[in-house]
């Protein structure tokens, strides 16, 4: 698959959005997301999408693909109709939440628009009640829950105009092929299909042939972005990988780092070992309860955890704008996955660093990566840690959990006001605030965390006392 701007009428990369046939309300949404010029995937995909063509696009995380398909589905939307007209399939609840937030920003100038996020891991009955009251024009969800809602006849896709497969490769990796096919059968043949994937194994190509009609094809490999990523490879005895990882973390001292493991069982073991060494490390994988996963995402995003050990699928919902370093604890099984992993660092014009630990049995995978890149890899030497280090950099922030949220009418401003008022903190000591339905999380500078916790427990938020704990 190649980038073919001539066949799709692509706009020049870095072109302005106002050169596209978009309604003024959508241009306001573009401004709300902070986009000034089009990214390569937007420039190459949007003309074909706006013409109504099906599309198959290979694009890395952080390339702007959500705005590309978001503008496309909103362009085809009839806000006066209460029918469900657009459906975005995502592999995880975290990614669905992220996509839903971006679509709401894009659509903020469109009146009376209803968007519903329908995912597993959440109670079913409230979703059934919401669908019974008023069908959403846009649905973002995970295949398993959407299949369940279709079988209960709670979701009607007969008027669907746009169907989006976001991160199709990971949905298939997670075993969602059967639910996806059932969902597609419930949509009209006239609907537009847009498929986005970071990698293109044969399973994705097969499903695209079955579900898309004469699609325009776009590949954006993010070459310019990858040029800012320094890649280092280290040969290591498998039994000493964890000690080498700890030594490299101490050497580089990244403010934020994701360590990728190929196997779920290794995620917990590596995170536990790093915690033993004194790092603020957390594990993230698909076997965790949803609330536990939410809390890990929150703590990593708000800088109260500086090392996240994750499996590939679980990390797909991670939305961190500035990731200093990525480590491949295991060499990934295919070069596309390697490119996708390292593409999470070095974004927004910033330099990134990607380290790969390679055991003797992983040399074949490294050779495939070298062949894909078309250039020799850079090999480095480092000494594994010999004992427990005495000085390990702590995360800059600490997270406080408040047992109250949106159902208690709590807002971020209420929490900030309590901390800067009765708690006596300066505003710059308060970091990211996340408010969920029944829980809220606030990051506080580590030096002020004990003071903030004590004052919040003794005082009130919005005139009420709530349970507050340090995580």
Secondary structure, DSSP 8 states (H G I E B T S, - for coil): ----HHHHT---TT--GGGS---HHHHHHHHHTT--S--HHHHHHHHHHHTT--EEEEE-TTSSHHHHHHHHHHHT--TT--S--EEEEESSHHHHHHHHHHHHHHTTTSTT--EEEE-TTS-HHHHHHHHHH---SEEEEEHHHHHHHHHTT----TT--EEEEESHHHHHHTT-HHHHHHHHHTS-TTSEEEEEES---HHHHHHHHHH-SS-EEEEE--HHHHTTEEEEEEE--GGGHHHHHHHHHHHH--SSEEEE-SSHHHHHHHHHHHHHHT--EEEE-TTS-HHHHHHHHHHHHTTS-SEEEE-TTGGGG---S---EEEESS--SSHHHHHHHHTTSS-TT--EEEEEEE-GGGHHHHHHHHHHHTS---EE------S--S-----SEEEEEES--GGGT--HHHHHHHHHTTT---GGGEEEEEE-SS-EEEEEEGGGHHHHHHHHHHS-BTTB---EEE-
